[in-house]
């Protein structure tokens, strides 16, 4: 009998968790698993493509709640509809992604026969959900069959929440065919010629977690010493207007480009000199993996959690103390001043393709699922 996996997440319109779920769904569908993907958002908002074999269900239940009572009614409706959609998929296993979605999925699957694996994609110590959601997390998480996290640090803090349930540490993967294609297209020497600017790239949702305000402050410290350089920020979010205003305040609006969301950011990465991750906290940053897979050296805050498990300091990138804009500016200055240093670090950065290979990561997921299902 064919395996049947149902994957649940809020949406597929952007973000690292959404991309990881899409890659896993496509991998399992290609392996002959009957895969259903359910989201609260309608499928019309999808940005990440699924294989035709994947059954797609968009519930169109992401309405904004304007009062506590409306939130209660909306979430009760989401739970009912989610339970019906999961039951209709006849799952052998349910895999839920992201914190609030995990809570809703566990409530929807209460007293149902299928096991639920939670995929926690951020650090619960820093990604707080509010008092009511935190209460529900403490109440529901012990009902899972297992949890999957991306780093050992998150496993340690999540274990008390799931009590005696197993917690598997599985990092994100670099998709090999995309990485190899990007690397082959990359020019051997990225140094600008004539009036061509030299690019620093950052990537992520424009929200406080990603620390783009800290990055702009750091860039402002060194911009006068490196007049040919510009900062390009790939992503969209609620903080865009605030960040644009910040760039104008530093008189850097002409040298800080907000590129918006890009389905395929590799052309921007390909033309860059190095990548910066300025997050206040992370789960396991896909953007960092993607940039390094293009052979870009990286500068990152050593924030919890993820960067220190990807960047090998002084080997393929530079780690600086969390939220320390002075140290971030100094690290950027060192790379901006030395093309030789950039090339040396970039030549090792590409090794993430082997270190976080898709085949190894998919095998780890398959072993975790087999353990939960009790099959060899």
N, C-alpha and C positions, 0 to 999 in steps of 0.2 A: 504494500500500500504506500502511496506517495506521501512524503512528509508534507505537513501543512503548517506554515508559520504565518501569524498575523502580526504586523508591525504597526505601532500606533505612535503618532506624534502630532503636535499642534498644527503644523503646516509644512509645506515643502518650498517656501518662497525665498529663503535665504538662510545663511548660518551654517556653522560647522556640524551641528548635530543632524540637521536635515540632510546635509551632503553625505555624512557617514551612513545614515539610514538608507539613503538611495543606493549607495554603493553596495551595501550588504544585501538589500532586496534584489538588486540586479544579479549579484553573484549567486545567490541561492536559486533564483529563477532559472539561471543558466545551468545550474546543477540539477535541475529537475524538481525542485521543491515547489509546491503550490503556495505562492506568496500573495497575501493580501496586505495592502497598505491603506490604513485609515487615518484621516486627519480631521480635525475640527474645521479647518478652512476648506473652502471649495477647491476642487482640483484645477479650476481655471487660474488659480494664483500660483501654480507650480512653476518653479524655475529649474528644478533638477529633474531631468528626464528619466522615466522608468521604462524598462523593457516591456514590449507588448504582452509578454506572458504574465506580468504582474497585474493582479486585479486591484484597481484603484477605487477607493471609496472616499469621497469628500462630503462631510456632513453639513457644511455651511452653518456652523454654530459658533463663530468667533465674534458675535456681537458684543459691543461694549456694555457693561453694566453701570448704570448711573446712580445706584443706591445699593446698600447692603441687601435689601430685600430682593432687588432685581438680580443681584449676583447670586443669591440663594436659588431663585427660580431658574435662572439660566444654567447654573451648574447642575441642578437636579435634572433639567432637560438634557443636558449634555451626557450625564451619566446614563440616563435611560436610552438615549439614542446610541450611545457608544456600546452599551451592553447588547442591544439588538444587532448592531452591525458586527460585533465580534462573534456573537452566537451564529449569525448568518454565514460567517466565514468558516465555521466548523474547525476551529484551530486545534492543532496538536500542542501548540505552544503560542503564547502571546509575549511579544517583546515591546516594551514601552520606553520611549525616549523623553528625557527632560523632566524636571522636578514636578511642576504642577500637573503635567500630563501623567506622570507616574501615579500621583495621588488619585486623579480621576479614573485612571485605568484600573487601579486596585479596587476602588469603590464599585466600578462597573462589573468587575469580575468576582465580586464577593459571592461566596457559596457556589461558584461555578467550577467545573471539573478540571479546567485547563490550568497549567502552571503559568505564572507571570514572571518574566525576568525584567528587572529594572535596569535601564542604562542611564546612569547618573553622569551628565556631561559637563558638570561644573563642580566647583568646590563648595559644599554645603556650609562651610564655615564663613564664607563671604557672600555667597549667592543666597541671601535671605528672602523669604517669600511673604513675610507678614505674619502676624500672630496666629490668625485663624488657619492659614495654610501650614504653618509650622506645627501646629497642634495636630492637624490631619496627617501630616507626614509621619509624626511620631506614632500615630495610631495605625496607619495603614502599612507603612513600610515593612513591619515584621510579617505581613501576610504574603510577601513575595516568595517565590521559590529560590531566587538568587538575585544578585546584583552584579553589574559589570561597571567598572570604573576605568579610568585611563592612567592613573598614577598610584603609586604605593601610599603617598600621603593622603589622598582622598579615600583609599581603602581603609586606612586606619580610622579616619573620622566617621566613615559611613558604617563601619561594623556595629557600633552600638545601636544605630538606628534600625538595622535589619536583624539585630540580635543574633540568633544562632544560624542564620542563613549564610550560605557561602558567598564570598565576594571575589570575583575574578578581576584581575588587572590586565586589561587588553588595550594597548595604545591604538591610536588612529594609524591608518596606513597611507603610504604614498602609492598612487595608482601608477604602475610602471610604464604603461604605454604613453600616458600623458607626459610623465617626467622625461622619458627618453626623447619624445618629440620636441619638447621645449629645449632640452639641452642641445640637440642637434641643430636647432635653428639659431641658437645663440651665437652672436659674433664673438670671435676669439678675444677681442680687445674692446671693452666698452668705453674707453676714454673718449670724451667729447672732442670734437674738432670744430674749429671756427667758433661760431656763436651757439653751437649745440649745447644745451644745458646738460649737466650731470645730475642724475636723478637718485633721490632717496625715496623708497616706497614703503608705505605702511598700508595695512589692509584690515578691515573689520567693520562691525556695526558702529555707527556714530552714536555712542552712548558712553556714560561715565566709566563703565567697567574697562573699556578699551584704552582709556588714558590718552586720547589724542590731544587734550588740553596740555598734558605734561610734555608730549612730543613737540607741540608747537612752541612751548616755552623753551625747550632745549634747543630747538632749531634756531630760535631767535638769538640765543647766546652766541652762536657760531656763524650766523648768516653773513655778518659783515666781513668776516675773514675769508669767506668762500663764496665770492659773488657769482660764480658760474653755476652754483648748485641750486636746485629746487626740490621741494618736498611734494610728493604726490600721494594723496590719501584715497584709497579705493574703498568704497562702501557708502551706505546710506543709513540714515537714522534720525532720531528726534533732536540730536545735538548739532545738526549741521549749521543752523543759523548762528548758534552760539560760537561754534568754532570758526565760522567765516568772519564773525565780528572780531574774534580774538586775533585772527590773521591781519585784519585791517588795523587793529590797535597797535600791533607790532610793525606796521607799515610793510607787511610781507605778503599782501594780497596777490601781488603779481608773481610771487615765487612759491606760493602754496596752492596747489591745485586740488580741488575736490572732484574726483573723477566719477563719483556715483557708483552704483552697482554695476559690476561687469560679470556677465555669464562666464566669460573666459578671460581671466586677468593676465594670462601668460604673456601677451605682447607687451604689457606695461612692465612686468617683471623682467622680461628678456632684455629690455632696454635700460634697466636700472643698474646702479653701481652697488647698492647694498639695501638691505631690508631692516626695518626697525619695528620691534614689538614693544609697545609702551603700556601694556595692560596692567591694571591694578591687581587683578587676579585672573586666573584662567582655569580651564579644565585640562585640555590638551590641544594647543592652538594649531588648527589645520592651516591657517594662513602662514605660520612659520614653516611648517613642513613643505607647503607648496612653494614658498619662496626659495628655500634651501634646495629643493629638488630641481630648481632652475639654475643651481650653481651660484646663488647669491649668498655672500657672507651676511650674517645677521648680528644685530645689536639688540639686546633685550633686557628689560628689567628681570631680575631673578625673582619673579613674583610667584606666589603659590597659585597653581601648581602646573608643571608641564615644561616650561622653558629649560630648566636645568637637566631635564631628561632627554631633551632634543639637542640643545647646543652643547658642544664640548668646548668649554671656555678656552680661548686662545688657540684652538685647533680649527674650528669651522665658524666661529663667531665669538662675540664678546658678551659676557653677562655683567650687569651692574646692579647695585643695591636697589631694591624696590622703591619706586616713586622718587628717586633721587635725580632730579632734573640736571643738577650740576654734573654728576657722574655720567649721566646719559649724554649730555652735550660733549663732555670730554672724550667719551668713546667714539661718538660720531666724528668729532674733530680728528681723532687719530686715523680713522678710515678715510675721511675726506682728504687728508694730507698725504696719503700713501697708496698709490695704485698698486704697488708691489704687495703691500699687506692685504689689500682687497683681493688680489688674484690668489694669494697663498691661502687665505681662508676660504674663498669661493671654491677652490679646487678640491677642498675636503668636504664642503657643504653638500655636494652632490651625493655623498655617501649615504645620506638619509634614504635614498632609494633602496639600498640593500638593508640598512639598519631597520627600516620600518616597511618591509616589503608587504604587498597585498597578500601574497600566498601565506606568509607566516601569520599575519593578523587574522585572515579568514580561517585558518586552521585552528587558531586559539578560540575563536567564536564557536566553531563546530565542536571542539572538545568541551567547552562550557555547556553548550546545549545538550550534548550527549550525556554529560554528567547529571543535568537536571532531569532529563527524560529517563535516565537509568538504562541507556542502551550502550553497547560497546562501540 
